Amino acid sequence: MLLPWGGISQRQLAKRFRVALSFIQKLLKQYRETGSIAPKVRKQQTPTKLSEEQLNILSLIISNNNDATLDELRILLEKQTGVLIGRSTLDRMLKRLNLNLKKKHYIPVFGVAASLKRN
């Protein structure tokens, strides 16, 4: 097969760019079909797992349980909405709501320093 790259074999291309042979084959197929190896444009995004109403419920759950872990929040959300989502999905939903779950660790300033000095 005559390649647009000047006669280099598919295996040599894969080795040269350190990619799988199947990737080169897919690129060549795309080149034959479209004339380009540019990345394809996604036309349809995957719909979110939670509706706007469920996102509002999640926001309320977080405001009432701001020290809960992702797993605990998942369970609370399931109890209130009937929808069980994964931890990574929950994390994406939190980012969508501009929320984070950083735990606050309170350490008494004088208590720790004083106990370290005594020892």
NUFI-217000 format. One line per field, with one value per atom (N, C-alpha, C, O): x, y, z. Coordinates in Angstrom, 2 decimals, decimal comma. Atoms other than C-alpha are relative to their C-alpha. Example, Ala and Ser with C-alpha at 12.3 -4.5 7.8 and 13.67 -1.06 7.14 Angstrom:
xx = 0,89  12,30  0,90  1,94  -0,82  13,67  -0,77  -0,26;
yy = -1,19  -4,50  1,20  1,18  -1,19  -1,06  1,09  2,20;
zz = 0,00  7,80  0,00  0,66  -0,06  7,14  0,73  0,90;
***
This chain:
xx = 0,85  0,00  0,89  1,86  -0,76  1,34  -0,52  -1,70  0,39  1,31  0,31  1,23  -0,25  1,11  1,30  1,72  -1,22  4,26  1,26  2,35  -1,18  6,60  0,49  1,70  -0,39  6,59  0,46  0,95  -0,36  7,27  -1,12  -2,30  1,03  5,49  -0,73  -0,26  0,80  2,79  0,76  0,74  -0,77  4,98  1,13  1,40  -1,08  7,86  -0,53  0,10  0,62  5,55  -0,35  -0,08  0,37  4,23  1,24  1,22  -1,24  7,76  0,62  1,08  -0,60  8,99  -0,68  0,00  0,75  6,23  -0,40  -1,10  0,25  6,04  -1,49  -1,92  1,43  2,36  -0,34  0,48  0,45  0,36  -0,26  -0,66  0,26  0,07  -1,47  -1,78  1,43  -3,72  -0,32  -1,22  0,20  -3,50  0,36  -0,36  -0,42  -1,61  -1,05  -1,40  1,02  -4,18  -1,27  -1,87  1,18  -7,03  0,23  -0,65  -0,32  -5,28  -0,03  -0,56  -0,01  -4,74  -1,42  -1,73  1,39  -8,38  -0,70  -1,43  0,58  -9,44  0,51  -0,25  -0,59  -7,05  -0,63  -0,92  0,63  -8,53  -1,44  -1,89  1,41  -12,09  -0,20  -1,14  0,24  -11,66  1,08  0,86  -1,10  -8,30  0,77  1,61  -0,65  -7,17  0,25  -0,48  -0,23  -5,63  -0,25  0,12  0,33  -6,84  -1,00  -1,79  0,95  -8,75  -1,44  -1,78  1,41  -12,43  -0,66  -0,27  0,73  -14,81  -1,19  -1,97  1,16  -17,28  -1,22  -1,22  1,21  -20,76  -1,01  -1,83  0,97  -22,67  0,71  1,48  -0,59  -21,61  -0,84  -2,05  0,70  -22,50  -0,85  -0,34  0,84  -25,47  0,46  1,00  -0,40  -24,83  -0,86  -1,99  0,70  -25,84  -1,13  -2,10  1,00  -27,84  -0,74  -0,16  0,81  -30,69  0,28  0,96  -0,18  -30,76  -0,59  -0,01  0,64  -33,15  0,89  1,05  -0,88  -30,81  1,28  1,82  -1,17  -27,85  -0,32  0,52  0,41  -29,78  -0,08  0,33  0,06  -30,45  1,40  1,67  -1,39  -26,75  0,63  1,35  -0,52  -25,87  -0,50  0,26  0,57  -28,21  0,62  0,91  -0,63  -26,76  1,39  1,77  -1,37  -23,26  -0,01  0,81  0,04  -24,24  -0,39  0,03  0,39  -25,82  1,01  1,02  -0,99  -22,97  1,36  1,94  -1,20  -19,91  1,27  2,31  -1,19  -17,51  -0,10  0,71  0,22  -18,83  0,99  1,45  -0,86  -16,66  -0,82  -2,05  0,72  -17,52  -0,92  -2,04  0,84  -18,80  -1,25  -2,35  1,15  -21,03  -0,98  -2,20  0,87  -22,37  -0,75  -1,92  0,66  -23,10  -1,21  -2,28  1,08  -25,20  -1,15  -2,32  1,04  -27,05  -0,78  -2,00  0,65  -27,77  -0,93  -2,04  0,84  -29,08  -1,26  -2,35  1,16  -31,38  -1,04  -2,24  0,93  -32,87  -0,52  -1,63  0,42  -33,03  -0,23  -0,89  0,11  -32,82  1,06  1,03  -1,03  -29,80  1,35  1,78  -1,32  -26,48  1,03  0,98  -1,06  -23,45  1,34  1,45  -1,34  -19,76  0,69  0,25  -0,76  -17,20  0,54  0,49  -0,56  -15,58  -1,09  -0,86  1,12  -18,98  -0,41  -0,69  0,35  -19,78  1,02  0,66  -1,04  -16,44  -0,20  -0,03  0,27  -17,27  -1,21  -1,20  1,18  -20,69  0,35  -0,18  -0,44  -19,02  0,74  0,55  -0,72  -16,72  -0,98  -0,80  1,01  -19,74  -0,73  -1,13  0,65  -21,29  0,99  0,61  -1,08  -17,96  0,13  0,33  -0,15  -17,78  1,21  1,60  -1,06  -14,93  -0,22  -0,99  0,19  -14,68  1,28  1,57  -1,22  -11,42  -0,37  -1,17  0,24  -11,42  0,82  1,93  -0,72  -10,43  0,59  -0,11  -0,67  -7,89  0,37  1,22  -0,25  -7,92  1,05  0,89  -1,06  -4,72  0,20  0,45  -0,21  -4,43  1,44  2,39  -1,32  -1,53  0,91  2,05  -0,85  -0,27  0,13  1,18  -0,05  -1,13  1,07  1,79  -0,99  1,05  1,40  2,31  -1,34  3,96  0,46  1,62  -0,38  3,88  0,34  1,27  -0,30  3,78  1,31  2,00  -1,27  6,71  1,19  2,23  -1,08  8,80  0,25  1,39  -0,12  8,11  0,79  1,46  -0,64  9,47  1,41  2,10;
yy = -1,18  0,00  1,24  1,31  -1,25  3,45  0,94  1,29  -0,85  5,63  1,46  1,76  -1,42  9,43  0,46  1,60  -0,39  9,45  -0,39  -0,27  0,29  8,33  -1,43  -1,66  1,40  4,54  -0,67  -1,80  0,64  3,85  -0,97  -0,64  0,99  0,70  0,42  1,24  -0,27  0,78  -0,40  0,33  0,45  -1,20  0,98  1,26  -0,95  1,23  1,31  1,91  -1,21  4,19  -0,20  0,67  0,29  2,56  -0,01  0,54  0,06  1,87  1,38  1,75  -1,33  5,34  0,94  1,69  -0,90  7,13  -0,67  -0,08  0,76  4,46  -0,08  0,23  0,21  3,75  -1,40  -2,07  1,33  0,59  -0,01  1,00  0,17  -0,72  0,30  0,89  -0,24  -0,59  1,50  1,91  -1,44  3,17  0,54  1,36  -0,41  3,65  -0,43  0,32  0,50  1,50  0,86  1,15  -0,85  3,61  1,37  1,91  -1,29  6,83  -0,08  0,81  0,15  5,52  -0,17  0,36  0,16  4,46  1,36  1,69  -1,33  7,94  0,88  1,66  -0,79  9,49  -0,36  0,52  0,44  7,40  0,52  0,89  -0,40  8,33  1,51  2,00  -1,44  12,02  0,87  2,06  -0,79  13,09  0,75  1,59  -0,69  14,22  -0,98  -1,95  0,80  12,71  0,83  0,43  -0,86  15,57  -0,73  -1,54  0,66  14,46  0,27  1,36  -0,15  13,87  0,90  0,90  -0,89  16,41  -0,77  -1,37  0,64  15,03  0,85  2,05  -0,73  15,98  -0,04  0,86  0,14  14,75  -0,35  -1,31  0,26  14,92  -1,04  -1,16  0,96  12,19  0,77  1,67  -0,74  13,37  -0,23  -1,28  0,13  14,01  -1,04  -1,31  1,07  11,33  0,54  -0,17  -0,58  13,71  1,14  1,93  -1,10  16,03  1,25  1,18  -1,25  19,66  -0,13  0,35  0,19  18,68  -0,85  -0,55  0,86  15,91  0,71  0,47  -0,80  18,31  0,95  1,17  -0,87  20,69  -0,78  -0,29  0,86  17,82  -0,32  -0,30  0,28  16,92  1,21  1,04  -1,21  20,52  0,16  0,54  -0,05  20,43  -1,06  -0,80  1,08  17,10  0,43  0,19  -0,41  18,55  1,12  1,12  -1,09  21,70  -0,51  0,06  0,57  19,56  -1,01  -1,29  1,01  17,00  0,37  -0,40  -0,51  19,06  -0,76  -0,50  0,76  16,63  -1,46  -2,30  1,38  13,50  -0,35  0,52  0,49  11,38  -0,17  -0,10  0,23  10,74  -1,21  -1,18  1,20  7,27  0,30  -0,14  -0,34  8,67  0,87  0,70  -0,85  11,32  -0,80  -0,53  0,86  8,67  -0,70  -0,76  0,74  6,71  0,94  0,60  -0,98  9,82  0,42  0,56  -0,37  10,81  -1,12  -0,86  1,13  7,32  -0,07  -0,34  0,06  7,41  1,06  0,82  -1,09  10,74  0,02  0,50  -0,08  10,31  -1,35  -1,44  1,32  6,57  -0,24  -1,27  0,11  7,17  -0,25  0,55  0,30  5,52  0,28  -0,30  -0,34  7,02  -0,37  -0,56  0,34  6,20  1,19  2,33  -1,08  8,18  1,00  2,21  -0,93  9,61  0,86  2,04  -0,78  10,69  1,05  2,19  -0,95  12,31  1,13  2,30  -1,02  14,13  0,96  2,17  -0,87  15,44  0,90  2,07  -0,79  16,60  1,12  2,23  -1,03  18,46  1,11  2,29  -1,02  20,23  0,83  2,04  -0,72  21,14  1,02  2,08  -0,89  22,70  0,98  1,77  -0,81  24,43  -0,23  0,71  0,38  22,57  -0,91  -1,59  0,97  20,69  -0,59  -0,05  0,71  18,30  -0,03  -1,04  0,00  19,33  -0,05  0,74  0,15  18,20  1,05  1,39  -0,96  20,70  -0,74  -1,45  0,63  19,51  1,08  1,93  -1,00  21,55  -0,52  -1,58  0,36  21,42  1,18  2,29  -1,12  23,49  0,50  -0,28  -0,58  25,86  -0,19  -0,62  0,06  25,91  -1,42  -1,78  1,35  22,34  -0,87  -1,56  0,82  20,68  0,52  -0,25  -0,58  23,08  -0,20  -0,51  0,17  22,88  -1,44  -1,70  1,41  19,10  -0,43  -1,29  0,34  18,93  0,55  -0,09  -0,61  21,26  -0,77  -0,84  0,72  19,20  -1,28  -1,71  1,31  16,00  0,14  -0,86;
zz = 0,00  0,00  0,00  0,76  0,07  -0,90  1,08  1,10  -1,11  2,18  -0,29  -1,04  0,22  2,27  0,66  0,45  -0,70  4,40  -0,76  -0,20  0,81  1,64  0,08  0,05  0,10  1,71  1,27  1,20  -1,27  5,40  0,36  0,24  -0,34  6,55  1,28  2,07  -1,20  9,20  1,26  2,26  -1,17  11,59  0,32  1,49  -0,21  11,11  0,59  1,47  -0,56  11,77  1,47  2,30  -1,39  14,94  0,89  1,99  -0,78  16,13  0,15  1,23  -0,02  15,22  0,99  1,70  -0,88  17,15  1,32  2,15  -1,23  19,88  0,33  1,44  -0,17  19,39  -0,49  -1,11  0,44  18,75  -1,51  -2,09  1,43  15,22  -0,32  -1,35  0,24  15,56  -0,06  -0,79  0,06  16,20  -1,39  -1,95  1,34  12,93  -1,02  -1,93  0,93  11,13  0,06  -0,98  -0,14  12,53  -0,63  -1,29  0,60  11,50  -1,53  -2,19  1,46  7,97  -0,55  -1,62  0,42  7,71  0,01  -0,93  -0,09  8,86  -1,14  -1,72  1,08  6,32  -1,35  -2,16  1,25  3,50  -0,11  -1,19  0,01  4,51  -0,01  -0,64  -0,15  5,33  -0,63  -0,86  0,53  3,90  1,07  0,77  -1,11  7,35  1,15  1,33  -1,21  10,47  1,25  2,36  -1,15  12,69  0,90  0,41  -0,91  15,80  -0,41  -0,86  0,33  15,22  1,05  2,22  -0,89  16,73  0,57  -0,17  -0,62  19,24  -0,24  0,03  0,32  18,17  1,14  1,29  -1,06  21,18  1,30  1,36  -1,30  24,81  0,75  0,53  -0,83  27,26  1,02  1,69  -0,94  29,34  1,45  1,77  -1,40  33,04  0,70  0,29  -0,71  35,50  0,88  1,16  -0,90  37,71  -0,68  -1,42  0,53  36,76  0,85  1,87  -0,75  37,93  1,40  2,38  -1,31  40,74  0,91  2,09  -0,78  41,88  0,40  1,48  -0,35  41,76  1,14  2,02  -1,11  44,02  1,30  2,35  -1,19  46,43  0,49  1,69  -0,36  46,35  0,70  1,69  -0,61  47,17  1,43  2,33  -1,36  50,18  0,90  2,07  -0,79  51,33  0,45  1,59  -0,34  51,22  1,03  1,94  -0,97  53,09  1,39  2,40  -1,29  55,83  0,55  1,74  -0,40  55,90  -0,59  -1,35  0,66  55,01  0,36  -0,24  -0,37  56,69  -0,47  -0,08  0,47  54,92  -1,11  -1,85  1,07  52,63  -1,27  -1,24  1,25  48,99  0,11  -0,39  -0,14  49,88  0,84  0,50  -0,83  52,62  -0,77  -0,66  0,80  50,26  -1,06  -1,35  0,99  47,62  0,61  0,01  -0,66  50,10  0,37  0,19  -0,34  51,33  -1,25  -1,21  1,25  47,73  -0,48  -0,95  0,41  46,96  0,85  0,33  -0,89  50,00  -0,37  -0,27  0,28  48,94  -1,43  -1,69  1,40  45,16  -0,65  -1,69  0,61  44,49  -1,07  -1,74  1,02  42,22  0,68  1,52  -0,55  43,09  -1,09  -2,18  0,95  41,36  0,61  1,82  -0,46  41,60  0,64  0,51  -0,66  43,59  -1,00  -0,77  0,98  40,48  -0,63  -0,92  0,52  39,12  1,01  0,65  -1,06  42,46  0,04  0,20  0,02  42,33  -1,16  -1,00  1,15  38,84  0,25  -0,14  -0,31  40,05  0,99  0,89  -0,96  42,95  -0,72  -0,42  0,78  40,50  -0,81  -0,97  0,76  38,41  0,87  0,40  -0,95  41,52  0,65  1,51  -0,59  42,35  1,50  2,27  -1,40  45,66  0,16  -0,78  -0,28  47,28  1,38  2,19  -1,26  50,19  0,83  1,48  -0,79  51,78  1,47  1,96  -1,43  55,35  0,74  0,34  -0,82  58,00  1,19  1,91  -1,12  60,49  1,00  0,74  -1,01  63,63  0,96  1,57  -0,93  65,65  0,94  0,48  -0,92  68,80  -0,11  -0,01  0,24  68,26  1,21  1,06  -1,18  71,83  0,53  1,06  -0,55  72,77  -0,63  0,08  0,69  70,12  0,26  0,57  -0,21  70,48  1,43  1,68  -1,40  74,26  0,31  1,06  -0,26  74,26  -0,64  -0,10  0,64  71,84  0,80  0,89  -0,78  74,00  1,29  1,76  -1,27  77,14  -0,16  0,77  0,22  75,60  -0,32  -0,52;
***
